[in-house]
Amino acid sequence: MQLTRFTDIGLRIVMRLAVDRDPAAGPITSRRLAEELEVPYTHVAKVVGRLCELGVVHSRRGRGGGLVITELGSTARLGWLAGILEGPGEMVECEGPQPCPLRRNCRLRGALGRARQAFFDSLDSLTVGDLVAEPMTAVLLNLRPPVGVDSPGAPSASGSAP
């Protein structure tokens, strides 16, 4: 099974926020996450919005604002979080513009649905906290955008960030 890019970015964001312990480093913003995780800012903003809707992340606006992980986010089961971010979609498309001619008696759709659920269930043995335990904590805290390289979707080095 392959997770969507949306889910991949969401899990990385939650992992990064779960180790944010240094107030001297400044608030973690969506822009900073995009730079550190080397993904487009627009993608991060969309995923952060969904994580906030779920109550996994809290967003504070204005000066000194930023993103913080909630208690739910810190203790969330990985299978639950990945399943929610992935959504209820099917693994195979049986209906649609060109319906599968086997759909009436096919067992593949049900088997793949059960396998998908088993995949998420197996991830539920881990929490976000488990994912960020050492040595991963140090790796996440030392993420920095490549020197001299603009991050995807961020202003150039000569520009200013809002």
Buried (B, 14 or more C-beta within 10 A) or exposed (E): EEBEEBBBBBBBBBBBBBBBEEEEEEBBBBBBBBBBBEBBBEBBBBBBEBBBEBEBBBBEEEEEEBBBBBEBBBEBBBBBBBBBBBEEEEBEEEEEEEEBEEEEEEEEBEEBEEEBEEBBEEBBEEBBBEBBEEEBBEEBBEBEBEEEEBBBBBEEEEEEEE
